[in-house]
Amino acid sequence: MLKTDKDRKRLLAMKRFRAGADILTSADAPPLVIDDRWRYLKPSDQGQTSRCATEAMLSATEAARWEAFGKKEQLDAAAAYKKALAREYETNEDAGTSLFTPIEVQALDDKTIEECALSNQRAVMDVVTVEALADQIMRLRHRYGFGCLVGLNITEAVMNANADGTIPDGQLDIVGPHGLTICGYRAPRAGNAVHMVNSWGPKHAWNGFLRLTWEQFKGMFLYAVGFEMKVRQQNA
């Protein structure tokens, strides 16, 4: 479960989390297609836990470490989640966390990434149209690469995803807020899809990856955050 109330208050209160003209409204258009699914490790399974935000962050970190160091290693999500809960002064393991706290854990506690991830961030939220949301998310993913997380208010359709990663029409009953990693996209006029790494294991959807249309994505969208992902050598 993703804590959205805390994230939204933080976004609204802190100017540096707002989408800046230097990144998300620049004249240079992002590529029409980014498909980095192959750059990610096999998706983990959070099981019955509430650590989706931590799983999303670790998926991004693991991919960046693999690319930078050739180290194909899954990190300890259970341990990282406990640290995220502690940072939010939360003792209930079913509480979930915000998207931001797992970034702090990796930068400050586990030191797998550089602290620039905490100061170089942009967020997308409260976008009115599908077209505008697609443009903002494409720019965010293009700018930050692996460092791109999203919160969705997922529906039953996501739980019943097809084998190709798409989700069926209908089934609009809300399950609740969920954190995922954006691993690519196809622009509305070039395939119309958002690719995401989920945390329900490789047997769900397409080897653990989801592929929503921009319309479906907009219907569930809460907010997304991009951050500068610079990984550190272990024990560096």
JOPECOR-V500739 format. One record per helix or strand of 3 or more residues. SS is the DSSP state (alpha for helix, beta for strand). FROM is the first residue (numbers start at 0). TO is the last residue. If there is no record, write none. Layout:
[[SS:FROM:TO] [SS:FROM:TO]]
This chain:
[[alpha:3:12] [alpha:14:16] [beta:32:34] [alpha:36:38] [alpha:51:68] [alpha:76:86] [alpha:98:108] [alpha:115:118] [beta:120:124] [alpha:129:143] [beta:147:154] [alpha:155:158] [beta:173:185] [beta:192:196] [beta:208:211] [alpha:213:219] [beta:220:226]]
